[in-house]
């Protein structure tokens, strides 16, 4: 029996595992323009649920303010709810042994938020 694909992945936030690759979206509707934010990262259950809920909450408030945005927002909310259900199915995160002496838990990858965007806070 083979192991799931996420069995050895590390969360980009805390370095624990198992983690799974997630694509989480956020949409900001403006009357004429719109802005999309997309996060692609391996996340454990705890951080997958936390970040997805934050993105969904912001999308539900900021996503509807435009003619096209009203329709686009439905897609973003549904895809984030799918990601949320996938995050909730992951097992509890546990510390993983270091595979590289330079691996530092809590800093296993590039920052989650691109420069110029707001920080993710708990």
C-alpha positions in Angstrom: 0.0 0.0 0.0 1.5 3.4 -1.0 1.6 6.4 1.3 -0.4 9.5 0.5 1.4 12.2 -1.5 1.3 14.6 1.5 3.0 12.1 3.9 6.4 13.8 3.8 5.5 17.3 2.9 6.2 20.1 5.4 4.0 23.0 6.2 5.4 26.3 4.9 4.3 28.1 8.1 5.4 25.8 10.9 7.5 23.1 9.3 5.3 20.3 10.7 3.7 17.5 8.7 1.8 16.0 7.1 1.1 18.9 4.8 -0.7 19.2 1.4 -0.3 21.6 -1.5 -3.1 24.1 -1.4 -4.3 26.8 -3.8 -6.2 29.3 -1.9 -7.7 32.4 -3.6 -9.0 35.7 -2.6 -10.9 38.2 -4.7 -11.4 41.9 -4.3 -14.1 43.4 -6.4 -14.0 47.1 -7.3 -16.6 48.9 -9.4 -14.6 48.8 -12.6 -11.5 46.8 -11.7 -10.8 43.6 -9.7 -7.9 42.1 -7.9 -7.0 38.5 -7.4 -4.7 37.0 -4.7 -3.6 33.4 -5.0 -1.6 31.5 -2.4 0.1 28.2 -3.5 1.8 26.5 -0.5 2.1 23.2 1.3 0.1 23.7 4.6 -0.7 21.4 7.5 -4.2 21.0 8.8 -4.0 23.8 11.3 -2.6 26.4 8.9 -4.6 25.2 5.9 -7.9 25.8 7.9 -6.7 29.1 9.4 -5.5 30.7 6.2 -8.5 29.4 4.1 -11.0 30.8 6.6 -9.2 34.2 6.6 -9.3 34.3 2.7 -13.0 33.2 2.6 -14.0 35.9 5.2 -12.2 38.6 3.2 -13.6 37.4 -0.1 -17.1 37.4 1.3 -16.8 41.0 2.4 -14.6 42.5 -0.4 -15.4 40.3 -3.4 -18.9 41.4 -4.5 -18.2 45.1 -5.4 -18.3 45.1 -9.2 -20.3 43.9 -12.1 -18.1 41.1 -13.2 -16.8 40.5 -9.6 -20.3 39.4 -8.5 -20.0 36.4 -10.7 -16.3 35.7 -10.3 -16.7 35.7 -6.5 -18.9 32.6 -6.6 -16.0 30.6 -8.2 -13.5 31.9 -5.6 -15.7 31.1 -2.6 -16.5 27.6 -3.9 -12.9 26.7 -4.6 -11.9 28.0 -1.2 -14.6 25.9 0.5 -13.3 22.9 -1.3 -9.7 23.7 0.0 -11.2 24.1 3.5 -12.8 20.7 3.4 -9.5 19.2 2.2 -7.6 20.9 5.0 -10.0 19.5 7.6 -9.4 16.0 6.3 -5.7 16.1 7.0 -4.4 14.4 10.2 -3.1 16.4 13.2 0.3 18.0 12.3 3.3 16.6 14.1 7.0 17.7 14.1 8.9 16.0 11.3 12.6 15.1 11.6 15.0 17.5 9.9 16.3 16.2 6.6 18.8 19.0 6.2 20.8 20.6 9.0 19.9 24.0 7.5 16.2 23.3 7.7 14.7 25.6 10.4 11.1 24.9 11.5 9.0 27.9 10.9 11.1 29.0 7.9 10.9 26.1 5.5 10.1 28.2 2.4 9.6 31.6 0.9 7.2 34.0 2.5 3.5 33.3 2.1 2.5 36.9 1.3 4.1 38.7 -1.6 5.6 42.1 -0.9 3.0 44.8 -0.9 0.2 42.6 0.4 -1.1 42.5 4.0 0.3 40.0 6.4 -1.6 37.0 7.6 -2.3 37.3 11.3 -4.0 34.9 13.7 
